[in-house]
Amino acid sequence: MRPRRGRGGFLSLVFAAWFVAGALTGWWLRGGPPRSLPSGAIRATDAVLQAASPHAVVSEAAPPTEVIGEPTDSAAIPRPADAIDELASRRLRPPIDDTKFEKLKGMFAETRGSDRLHEAIDILAPKGTPVHAVEGGTIAKLFYSRAGGITVYEFDRDQRFCYYYAHLDRYATGLETGQRVSQGDIIGYVGTSGNAPANTPHLHFAIFALDANHHWWQGRALDPYLVFERSKQ
């Protein structure tokens, strides 16, 4: 006669199955794009973000920060030279008034850390300086990361390009994900959030050409300096 399994043995099996299922679920979740924390998981240390905007996403993930990432379908993205020419023809507005773009030449190709390319420009300005939308479009995502700090991802009207504004001090009052903005609208203010030096407030500004999936966390970086310089021609 087969001995009966006690209640303790049964509970042990249930616990083991639950543990394995949880581990597999966690492994699967780590493989996708950055995700927000579950409701109630926002810590007190994230209070600065909640003060900036209750609509922003708090993330434990490192990327997207300074660089969104490689495109999933590079064939669907125009060549960098063609994309830069197109954006130059649109006459984008500088995100910060009175920007001296000649000082930003070459900044795109600089390295950060040991092997990471900057792929952006850093516009120095006093803390609290208004940051303007460079073109009319849609606020695709309000996001917080440890490196980029308080950030805005804006899509152009055709969702072919993404404009990335990082290290903000706070968002413009009432700014929300999905909101339509016009060129020149104030979307935030210069700060030192994320890994920006506390004594060097600046706007980290990047432009990305998107593929057909229009993912806000993916794109091919374009040199903003070239875009603004060619727009003068």
JOWO-V674572 format. One line per field, one symbol per residue. ss: DSSP state (a for helix, b for strand, c for the rest). phi: phi as a letter, one per 20 degrees, with the letter a starting at -180 (. if undefined). burial: I if it has 9 or more other C-alpha atoms within 8 Angstrom, else O. A space follows every 10 residues. Layout:
ss = ???
phi = ???
burial = ???
This chain:
ss = ccccccaaaa aaaaaaaaaa aaaaaaaaac cccccccccc cccaaaaaaa aaccccbbcc cccccccccc cccaaaccca aaaaaaaaac cccccccccc aaaaccaaac bbcccbbccc bbbbcccccb bbccccbbbb bbbbbcccbb bbbbbbcccc bbbbbbbbbb bccccccccb bccccbbbbb bccccccccc cbbbbbbbbc cccccccccb bbcaaaaaaa ccc
phi = .fffefffff ffffffffff ffffffffff eefgcfffgn efeffeffff ffafefeece ffefcecfpf fecffedfgg fffffffffe lfegfcfmfe fffdfnfgef ecmebeffla cddfafgnff ddffbfrcff adbccfefme ccddeffeld ccdddcmfea efgnfcfnfe cdgnffdacg bcfmefgfdc fadedcccee efelefecrd fcffgfffff fef
burial = OOOOOOOOOI OOOOOOOOOO OOOOOOOOOO OOOOOOIOOO OIOOOIOOII OIIOOIIIIO OOIIIIIIIO IOOOOOIOOO OOIIIOIIOO OIIIIIOOOO IOOIOOIIOI IOOOOOIIII IIIOIIIOII IIIIIIIIII IIIIIIIIII IIIIIIOOII IIIIIIIIII IIOOIIIOOO IIIIOIIIII IIIIIIOOOO IIIIIIIIII IOOIOIOIII IIIIIOIIII IOO
